[in-house]
Amino acid sequence: MVAWLPPDLDEAAVVAASARRGVALRSVARYRLNPAGPGGLIFGYATLSERAIAEGIATLSHAVADVRTT
């Protein structure tokens, strides 16, 4: 699944902040042909329970808050 980020949110910073909190994500940057495209996150969730997905999204929201306050 891909989620596009608002223009004011740096995808590399969100990926790094998420990793520091234990949530692994990939950015769309490595798959983009044009480097000027919108920022986005790639989620993999095939082997996760619904509870783990919900916890991961909650943790991601804290990571985004970390990025927005820096």
N, C-alpha and C positions, 0 to 999 in steps of 0.2 A: 504494500500500500504506500502511496506517496501523499504527503501533506505539504502543500506550498506554504511558505512563510511570508509574513508581511514584509514589505521592503525595508523596514527599519530593523529587522532582526537578522543578524549574520549567521548563516547556516553553520559555518565552521565553529563558531563560538557556542552555538547550541549543542552541536555534536560533542564538543569537548566538555561542556558543563554536564551533559547527560552522562558521559562516560565517568566523570568524577563521582557521580551519584550511583553508578552501577548499571546504567541503562545503555546498551549498545545500539547505536543507530548508524546509518550511512547517509551521507549527503548526496544530493543529485549532482553535485559539481563534477564528480569523476565521470559521470555518464553524459554530461552536457557537451554538445558540439560547439555551441556558442557560449563563451565564458560570461557574456552579459545577461544570461537568462535569470529567471527568478530563483531565489533560494528555496530549497525544499529538503524534506527528510524522507528517507525510505525506511519503512517498518517491515520487519519480518516477524510473523507471529504464529506460524503453522503449528509449532510444538508447544505453545503456551496455553495454560488454562485461562478461562475468563478472568479469574481472580488475579492471575499474574499480569494479564494485559491491563486490567484496571489499575493495579499498583504501579505498573510501568508508566502509564499515562499520568497518574498523579505525580510520580517522581519527575517526569518530563516537565510538568507544569512548574515545579520548583526550580528545575534547571533553567527554564526560560526566564523565570523571575530573577535568577542569579545574573543572567546575561543582561537583562534590562536595567538592573541596578548598577552595573559596572560601566 
